[in-house]
Amino acid sequence: MSLIKILDAIKMDHFGARVKDASDKLVYLHKQQGSLDGACAVYSTIMDLLILGYLKDEDLQIYNPIDSRTSKGKFLQSLFEDRGLVREGFSYTVLTKLLKDHCPELDVRHRYPSNNSHPHYISQMIDDKLPVIISVTYSDNNITNGHALVCIGYECDTEDRISKLLCLDPGYEVSKVSAWNCFIEIPKSGYKCYLCGIGGGYECELGDLIVVQKK
């Protein structure tokens, strides 16, 4: 029998997938590109920090002023105001540095590409109740592109092998009946994975990972 594991922090009800934010209020988890300014990595980071209960939903309302006197405010200002929309994507190295520089309350780990060990590592983080900001790379017309997602769970097959990573893609909407809107199929051998989501599917490779944890 296959097994699906989802982060305990995610609550499913008739409203959809919600989490308790820093004010202990149940709020919608998924953030779709267009609701905030910033690249896909920015959206993925925001969802990650909501799951951890580090941010309040009201911190993300575009008409609310950011209090840049606080460490959290400085981080949000750097994401939304100083940098804004990043057309070419947001470097995970830069993102890691911003988190470390502005959020001393958080422990931030940046893991570089390693397709063979990534799925097992991600499943360990999920078991430890931590979401994982992941990246995938893929080719389109001989051009290498990247995309950021938040992994919130995984699936094991009947052989107890990690067969799928269950993710939230900020590029598309999410259904009320599921906590995830895409998954990455992990092959039994080789480096090529397959991302399947609302927008279709494509072969990809797992790239950098960022894991954030409250100290």
Secondary structure as GFF3:
##gff-version 3
##sequence-region A 1 215
A	DSSP	beta_strand	3	6	.	.	.	ID=ss1
A	DSSP	beta_strand	11	13	.	.	.	ID=ss2
A	DSSP	beta_strand	16	20	.	.	.	ID=ss3
A	DSSP	beta_strand	26	28	.	.	.	ID=ss4
A	DSSP	alpha_helix	40	51	.	.	.	ID=ss5
A	DSSP	three_ten_helix	57	60	.	.	.	ID=ss6
A	DSSP	alpha_helix	71	77	.	.	.	ID=ss7
A	DSSP	pi_helix	78	83	.	.	.	ID=ss8
A	DSSP	alpha_helix	92	102	.	.	.	ID=ss9
A	DSSP	beta_strand	106	111	.	.	.	ID=ss10
A	DSSP	alpha_helix	118	127	.	.	.	ID=ss11
A	DSSP	beta_strand	132	140	.	.	.	ID=ss12
A	DSSP	beta_strand	143	156	.	.	.	ID=ss13
A	DSSP	beta_strand	162	168	.	.	.	ID=ss14
A	DSSP	beta_strand	182	185	.	.	.	ID=ss15
A	DSSP	beta_strand	193	197	.	.	.	ID=ss16
A	DSSP	beta_strand	200	214	.	.	.	ID=ss17
###
